[in-house]
């Protein structure tokens, strides 16, 4: 397995397949690089170099006791990009990974390292409700996630993918057991501490200034039936902050649409990358 060691000694696992222009995939909470299988194989077949890492405390990366916040996540990506000497890369982030992409591109993406960015069902600008973000989700929502994780992480990691994450709780939608099992497998590989502390990172980090600072083209892709990161308080606000942004929405699609609707998402991603 391949790892890069960060400044604080954390080992970050990564996959690196193929050659050509690099596409770097950033997974959501509490998953791993494996969540991008459908995209990695598709873009590999299209002649791209595809890279995906496990965030610290997730998947096969070190279960570090510290650094579970966006500044460190972005610095870890910068260490990976330097290690692989990435230039002209496209960075694609889902959910929490979209926040990681926004911070990385804004703070570390200069000098030709980044060509474009894509945020899919992503958390920016900020999820939690506040005086400055009245449409956000109440802090009690995230407190509930913390309680559920602490009480029985294994059961919670069954309930989330079998319910709202992939929209399997919607009438007329058939649950795909393998998708649920794969989500559970990825989640349970990581550190409970990292997952717990990451809840604050994905819910309370304000990416407003990051979005404003990004100079490269950005595609926002969001399911209109996203029950995890509601579109009205994320992509529909974020698009107004970007200098070179494009918003593409998907009626009826869930938070995990890159898995459930890869046959639609992958070609749309490819069109943006080639455009």
Secondary structure by P-SEA (a helix, b strand, c coil): cbbbbcccbbbbbbccccccbbbbbbbccccccccaaaaaaaaaaaccbbbbbbcccccccccccccccaaaaaaaaaaaaaaacccbbbbbbccaaaaaaaaaaacccccccccbbbbcccccccccccccccccccaaaaaaaaaaaaacaaaaaaaaaaccccccccccccccaaaaaaaaaaaaaccaaaaaaaccccccccaaaaaaacccbbbbbbbcccccccccccaaaaaaaccbbbbbbbccccccccccccccaaaaaaaaaac
